Amino acid sequence: METNEQIKEMVKQKYSEIALQDKETNESSCCGAGGCSSEVYNIMSEEYNELDGYAKEADLGLGCGLPTNFARIKKGDTVVDLGSGAGNDCFVARAETGEDGRVIGIDFTEAMIEKAKKNATQSGYENVEFRQGDIENIPMTANVADVVVSNCVMNLVPDKPKAFAEVYRILKPTGHFSISDIVLVGELPEKIKNAAEMYAGCVASAIQKEEYLNIIKESGFKNIMLQKEKAIIIPDDILRNYLNKDEIETYKNSDTKIFSITVFAEKGEKCCSPNEQYC
C-alpha cells in the first residue's frame, strides 16, 4: 500500500469492477476481491432475502453483517448508509423508516451510485437518494441523521478516526449508529497485508479489534456495544493466491483471528467537566 490517495483510487477501481459482477462471484470471494473460491459458501456476507425491503438486484453479496437488523430504526427516521453500494441496506432501512422517513446512501464509486439510483427508480422509492462522496468528508450537513449504518466499508477507509469523526458530525445529538465491519485479533502474514486485492477484499485493510473500538470511543461516542461477532474463515484456495503450503499451515495454526463485528454506539454530548471530554 502507498499513500491514502493511492489506496482510495485502488478501492474505487476495484469496486467499479465489482459493481458489474454478479452476487455469486462476489459471495465466493472476499468482499468481491481476492479471487474466486471453489468452496461454495459465503465467506463474509449474511443472507438478506427474508428481510422486508430486500431487493435481489441490489444485493451484491458484499456485506459482512446485517447492520440494519440491529440499528433500532424507527418510523420517520433519517437513515444514512455509508458505502451504500447498489442500495440493498438502504432499501431494507426504508422498510423500517417508512414513507415518512428518509434514507441517504453515500458511496465512493460512481458505478455503484448509478446502479443504486437505477434500482431505486425501478422500485419507485422517492424517499431514498444516493450521493457520491468520500466517507472521510461526507457530503452532508451536521446533525441531520437519526441513524447511521454501514456494512463492511469503514475498514476500507485509510483514515478511520476521520471517518468516525464524520459519523459523529452528521448524527443528531440523539442519534446512534450500527456498523458491521471486519477486525483482527493478532497479525496477518505480510504477504496478505501487502496484497492490494486483499485490501479491497476487506481483510488486509482490517485493524485490531481493540484499536477499532478505541477509535469509536475517542471520537466521542458512548454506550458502545458489540451487537454481534462471528469468526471469518478464508478458504485455502484463496490463501493459495498469496501463501505457500507451509505458510498457510503456519497462519492457520497461529492465534490470528478475523472477525465480523456489528457495533452500536450513541452520539455523546460534550461535557462541561474539565476532566472529561465527553459524557
Disulfide bonds with the S-S distance in Angstrom:
Cys31-Cys202 2.35
Cys271-Cys279 2.27
